[in-house]
Amino acid sequence: MLELIAFDADDTLWHTESLYSDAQSRFVKLLAEYHPREWIEQRLYATEMANLRYYGYGIKSFILSMIESSIELTEGRITGREIQQVIDLAKEMLSADVRPLEQVESTVSRLAERYPLMIITKGDLIDQESKVARSGLGGHFKHVEIVSDKTPQSYAALLARYNVRPENFLMVGNSLRSDILPVAAIGGRAVYVPYAVTWAHEAVDAETAGAASFVQLEHIGQLVAVVEKMTDDSH
């Protein structure tokens, strides 16, 4: 039986990655006179990875890494006005419209009639709470959990807090690294719904992915049928 169904938020319930890719393109354009695109993108990504331990995930972390990278890549020559452009990017990202992905609203609406639903997402607390509110989907979810990272240990602790056994838990997400493999590792169920663009940090090699047990869908509209089958098989 399923006691709890959880969803990742960004690029599982609503569009997010395009915000980051658009902002990165504008950042590259800002620094184009200093370096080629490929080098700017490489240095920005390296800075993001180094800063995860300090700032975690989300838009604010991304923008702080942009500012740091801009100072490094220009050897301190970037102007206050140009840094203000990066800050303005952050404000645009944080206030952008939240557009649910196709078939998400109908899917979560149907599932919420039979199961308690939860959002489990990484990132900044204020930003993620705001996106849940702006998405119009919040009413379908009984719980919202915003975590610093998604590991087997963090999932296990969360399920223990809600008194849910891993085998009765289903996680739905677009990241193998964050949403699928950690849940499979603790004996939970997982449904992978790939998104068109995946952040390099979330990439997983084929061998690692192949060793885990999960269901992969072409689109989230197929989820209701999968959940119903899981429920029937458990009887």
N, C-alpha and C positions, 0 to 999 in steps of 0.2 A: 504494500500500500504506500501511497505517497502522502506524507504529512506536510510537506512544504516544497513549493516550487520557487526558485530564485532566479532572477534575471540580472545579468550585467546591464549597465545603462548605456554608456557611450558606444555607439555603432552596433548595439544590439537592439535597444529600444528606440534610439533617436540618432540622427546624424551628428558626428563630432569631428571625425578625422579630416573632413574637408576644411573645417575651421583652421586646423593646425597647418595643413598643407598650403592653404591660401596665405596664412600669416607668414609662413616660412618663405614663400615666393616673394612676398613684399619685403621681407628682411634681406633676402639675397639681392634684390634690386637696390635696396638702400646701400649695400656695401659693394656693389658691382664695380666701382672704380678702384677698389682695393685688391680684390681677389676674384678668381674664377668661381662660378657657381658650385662646382663639385667640392672645392676646398672649403668654402663657407659652410656648406651642408655637413661635411665631415666634422669640422671643428665644432659646429653647433651640437651635433649629435654626441660627440665626445664630452662636451661640457654638460649636456643633459644627464648623461650617464654618471658623471662624476658628482653631480649635484643631487642625485636621487636620495642619497643618505642625509642630506641637509634639508631639502625642501619637499621631498616626496613627489607625488604625481599631480598633474593638473595644469591648468592654464597659468596660474601664478608662478609655478616652478618653471614652466616653459619660457615665460617672459623674462624672469630673472636670468635664466641661462642665455637668452638672446642678448640682454644687456651686457652680461659678462663677456660673451663671445665678441660683441661689437667692440668692446674696449681692447680685447686681446688682438683681434684681427686688424684693427686700425692703429695698433701700438699707441693707444691713448689719444688719437687724433679726432675721434668722433666728437661731434659737437653736442652741446646740451639740447639744441633743437632737434637733432637726429635721435637722441635718446628719448626725447619727448614723443617722437613718432612711434617708437617701440612701445612706450607706455600707452599711447592711444590705441595701438593694436590690441593690447591686453583688454582695455575697456570695451572695445568693439566685440572681442571674443566673449567676454563675460556677460554681455547684454544681448548677444545674438539670439534670434528666434530659435526655439527648440522644435525641430520638425520630426515627429515620429516616423519611423521607417514604414514602408508599405506593409499593410496587413498586421501591424503591431497592435493597433487599438482593438480591432475585432478579436484578435487572438487572446490578448490578456483579459479582455472583457468576458469572453467565454470561459476561460480557465478560472477567473476569479469567482464564478458562480459555484464552483465545486471545490476549489482548493485555496488555502491561504497562500498569498503571493508575497514575495519579498524582492526588493532591489538590493543587490550587493555590488558596490562600486568603489573604485579607488579615487583619490583626488582630494581636493580642497573641500572642507565641510560646507562652507557658505556657497561656493559655486555649485556643488552637486545638489544641495537642497534647493537652490534656486532653479536649477534645470528641471528637477522633479516637479516643482510647482508650475513652471512655465510650460511644461510638456502637455499638461492636461490629463496625464495618465495617473497622477498620484492617488486618486480615489480608488483605483483597482488594487492597490498594494497595502497589505496590512502592516508591513514592516519595511523600513529603509535603513540599511546598514552601510556606513561609509567607512572604509578601512584604509589603513596606511599601505597595506600590501596584501596580495592574495597568495597565501602559502597553504600547504596542508595543515600546518599548525593553526593558522588563523581561521580556516574553515572549521576545523575540529572544535576550536574554542567557541566559535559562534554557534555551532549546532548544539554543543553541550549547554550553552546558555539558554537556548530555546527548547532544550530537552527533546531533540529530534535525532533519531538514529541515522547514521550516514546512508544506510540502504533505503531509507524512506525519504531521502532528500534528492531533489533534482535541480541541477544548475544549468542554466541556458546562457550561452555567451558566444562572443565572436573571437575570443583569444584562447588558443590552445594553452599557452603558457600560464595565463592567469585564471581562466574560467573552467578549463576542462581537466588538464592533467592533475592539478592539486586535489580536485574533488575525486577523481578516479583513484588517486593514491590513498585516500582514506576510506574507500569503499562506497562512495556515493555514486549517483547516476549523473550523467552529463550529456547535454545536447549541444553540439557545435554548429553554429550558423555563421559561416564565413562572411566577412564584409569585403567589399571590393578592394579596399586599401588597408594594409596592416602595418602598424608602426614596427620598425625594425627590431625594437626591443622585445616585442611580443612574438617574434618568429621562433619556430621550433623545427628541428630537422625531422625528416620523414621517419627515420628509425625510432626516434623518441616518441613521436606521435603514434606510430604503428604498434607500439608496445602497450598502449592504454586502451581501455574499453570505453567507447562512447558512440553516440549516434550522430551522424552528420546529415544536415538538411540543406536543401537548395535555398529555401527561404523560410521565414518564421511562420508563414501560413500553414506549413505542414505540421506544426508542433502539436496542435490539438489531437490529431489522429495518433501521433506517437505517444502522447500522454495517455490517451484512452487505451491503447494497446498495452502499455506498461501496467495500467490498472487492472486490465483483464487478465494479464499473465500472472499477476500476483495473487489472484483468487484461486 
